Amino acid sequence: MVRNRGLVLVLVLSLVAASGCASFRKGGSSQAESTGSKSDSKEDAAKSAKAKEKSAKKKAEEKVDKLRKKEQQLHYAELEREIEALNAAVAERASEESIEKAERELKNTQEALQHFQDVESPMKLSRSNLGLERATWNMEAQRQELHELEVMYQKEEIATLTKELVLQRGQKRLQFAKSDLEMRQKDNATLTDHELPKTLRERTVAVSNAMSDLRKAKSKQEEQVLSRKLKELKAKHGMEELRREISKLRNEDPQDDEEDEK
């Protein structure tokens, strides 16, 4: 009986000892797990901070690079605008010279046409008519003179060398006068029907062409003016847009990017 009670007591003491060891081991394990969790949390926070710092640095570099490119674009645009202004001035001067040249050409052609109508054509026609009239009169004079010789020598029955020579010369002069008259008639017809009308058409066409060239020169000048204004407006708007973008980049708060990321 006493022996059984001793065995029971030993068994109870063994169970109490085992329970204490288990509790000790469990407490040590929980404490280790808590310490490891805190260490992992600190490491994650450090990694996150480093990643944010790297991202912020990258964005700052990108912003600086973007700002630099925009400033370069603005500088190039300003230079291009100055070059365009110089080219526009040269083109404007060339356009004015073209208009002045076209105006001089128109004036010259109009004066040439007027001079032809008032002076050249009447003078040529009068000279041709005078030559024709002189040739007609000369032929008639030679005819009359030959007729007088023939009448005078008809009374002589004997043919002499002098008579033959005189009549032959008279006939020859009449023949030349007829040929001269025919040539002058043809020349007069050519002048009246062809040369004068042709010259008149040419002078008239020259005036028409000069007027057309002047209109083209003025239209080209107007086109250049409108084109220049359009280019100036585009350049102005483009530069204003670049300035706005540059100002926005310069005044941009880095925290805005962080808020956008969140």
C-alpha positions, 0 to 999 in steps of 0.5 A: 500500500505504501509502495503504491503511493510512492509510485503515484507520487513519482509519476506526478512529479515527472508529469509536473517536470515535463509540463514545466519544460514544455512551457519553457520551450514554448515561451522561448520559441514565442520570444524568438519569433517576436524578435525575428518579426521585428527584424524583418519589419525593419528590413522591409522598411529600409528596402522600401525607403531605399526604393523610394529614394532611388525612384525619386532620384530617377524622376529628378534626373528625368525631370532635369533631362526633360527641362534641358531638352525643352530649353534647347527646343526653345533656344532653337525655336528662337534662332529659327525665328530670327533666321526666318525674319531675315529670310522674310526681309530678303524675300520681301525686298526681292518681291518689291523689286519684282513688282517694280520691274513688272511695273517698269515693263508694263510702262515700257510696253504701254509706251511702245504700243502707244508710240506704234499706234500714234507714230510708227504705224502712221509714219510707215504707212505714209512713207509706203503710200508716198513711195507708191504714189511716186512710183505710180507717177513715175511710171505714168511720166515714163509712159507719156515721155515714151509716147511723145518720143514715138509720136515725134519719131513716127514722122521720120520715115528713115530708121536711124540709130539715134531713133532706135536708141532713144526709143529703146531707152524710153521703153526701158525706163517705162519697164523699170517704172512698171516693175518699181510700181509693182514692187511698191504695190506689193510692199504696201500690201504686205505692210498694210495687211501683215507687218503693221497688224502683226506688230500691233498684235505683238505690242498688244500681247506684250502689254497683256503679258506685262500686266499679267506678270505684274498681277503675279508679282503682286499676288506672290507678294501677298502670298508671302506676307500671309505665309510669313504671318502664319509662320510667325504665329506658329512660331509664337505659339510654339515658343509660348507652349515651350515656355509654359512647359519649362515654367511648369517643370521648374515650379513642379513640386517633387511631392506631387510625384510622390502623391501621384505614386500613392 
